Amino acid sequence: MGDARSMPLADRVIDLIVTSPPYANAIDYMRAHKFSLVWLGESVADLSKLRAEYIGSERIGQASYDSLPEKPQAVICQLQERDNKKAAILRKYFFEMRSVLAEMYRVLRKDSAAIVVVGTSTMRGLDVQTHHCLADIAGGLGFDVVGVVKRTLDRNKRMMPARFGKKTDSMIEQRIHEEYVIGLMKPD
Ligand SMILES: C[S@@+](CC[C@H](N)C(=O)[O-])C[C@H]1O[C@@H](n2cnc3c(N)ncnc32)[C@H](O)[C@@H]1O
């Protein structure tokens, strides 16, 4: 019930975090959620304001960013050669996720774990390797990266949208067959 970049929680009060943050440029969450949001009481007029607060939105602000760790920085540079605008969206995503991971670090107790489940994203044909990039960012914030493990998805149970008939050429069909589990520990 809030923005993961500024949680209404004191420092070091959480024993365990298990979360699946937005993926880089993968799913239009607002499109998927808008009917549920209105049903839950959100006003239609506020939806576009809320959309701007969604991590991974394609709206690029004017913010000037400092540097990122090696892996995300390298992926952004590679993408920049193919599409400048997409590279800016990805850069914004990694900075937003850095804020989320920093906030997770703040609220976690020492010697406690955060489990982050994230899908893959392909932008302009480039595999973004979100899992390795987020692990790199988390490491830079002080987390111990315990491991990054691939999990194969049961495509008939976990897909959104569900697969109907024999249609297998949509973007989502090409994209999401696996996800990654990133294990992080806040050191003692
Ligand atoms: C990969 S999905 C995870 C969905 C979740 N596992 C569930 O079952 O509802 C990522 C979620 O992050 C949410 N999200 C996007 N921006 C956010 C923000 N700033 N703060 C908190 N959640 C956000 C999206 O709305 C979406 O529901």
The ligand as an SDF file (V2000), in Angstrom:
LIG
                    3D

 27 29  0  0  0  0  0  0  0  0999 V2000
    6.4050   -8.4250  -11.1390 C   0  0  0  0  0  0  0  0  0  0  0  0
    4.9640   -7.6490  -10.4690 S   0  0  0  0  0  0  0  0  0  0  0  0
    4.7570   -8.5300   -8.9680 C   0  0  0  0  0  0  0  0  0  0  0  0
    3.3530   -8.8480   -8.6800 C   0  0  0  0  0  0  0  0  0  0  0  0
    3.1480   -9.5700   -7.3390 C   0  0  0  0  0  0  0  0  0  0  0  0
    3.9800  -10.7210   -7.2210 N   0  0  0  0  0  0  0  0  0  0  0  0
    1.7040   -9.9700   -7.2090 C   0  0  0  0  0  0  0  0  0  0  0  0
    1.3980  -11.1480   -7.2180 O   0  0  0  0  0  0  0  0  0  0  0  0
    0.8660   -9.0790   -7.1400 O   0  0  0  0  0  0  0  0  0  0  0  0
    5.6010   -6.0800   -9.9410 C   0  0  0  0  0  0  0  0  0  0  0  0
    4.6080   -5.2380   -9.1590 C   0  0  0  0  0  0  0  0  0  0  0  0
    5.2570   -4.0380   -8.7020 O   0  0  0  0  0  0  0  0  0  0  0  0
    4.2800   -3.0190   -8.6560 C   0  0  0  0  0  0  0  0  0  0  0  0
    4.9280   -1.6880   -8.6020 N   0  0  0  0  0  0  0  0  0  0  0  0
    5.2630   -0.8590   -9.6130 C   0  0  0  0  0  0  0  0  0  0  0  0
    5.7980    0.2780   -9.1530 N   0  0  0  0  0  0  0  0  0  0  0  0
    5.8100    0.1910   -7.7940 C   0  0  0  0  0  0  0  0  0  0  0  0
    6.2350    1.0710   -6.7520 C   0  0  0  0  0  0  0  0  0  0  0  0
    6.7560    2.2900   -7.0040 N   0  0  0  0  0  0  0  0  0  0  0  0
    6.0920    0.6430   -5.4620 N   0  0  0  0  0  0  0  0  0  0  0  0
    5.5600   -0.5810   -5.1910 C   0  0  0  0  0  0  0  0  0  0  0  0
    5.1370   -1.4440   -6.1470 N   0  0  0  0  0  0  0  0  0  0  0  0
    5.2610   -1.0690   -7.4300 C   0  0  0  0  0  0  0  0  0  0  0  0
    3.4790   -3.2790   -9.9310 C   0  0  0  0  0  0  0  0  0  0  0  0
    2.2280   -2.6890   -9.8300 O   0  0  0  0  0  0  0  0  0  0  0  0
    3.3990   -4.8080   -9.9600 C   0  0  0  0  0  0  0  0  0  0  0  0
    2.2490   -5.2370   -9.2850 O   0  0  0  0  0  0  0  0  0  0  0  0
  1  2  1  0
  2  3  1  0
  2 10  1  0
  3  4  1  0
  4  5  1  0
  5  6  1  0
  5  7  1  0
  7  8  2  0
  7  9  1  0
 10 11  1  0
 11 12  1  0
 11 26  1  0
 12 13  1  0
 13 14  1  0
 13 24  1  0
 14 15  1  0
 14 23  1  0
 15 16  2  0
 16 17  1  0
 17 18  1  0
 17 23  2  0
 18 19  1  0
 18 20  2  0
 20 21  1  0
 21 22  2  0
 22 23  1  0
 24 25  1  0
 24 26  1  0
 26 27  1  0
M  CHG  2   2   1   9  -1
M  END
$$$$
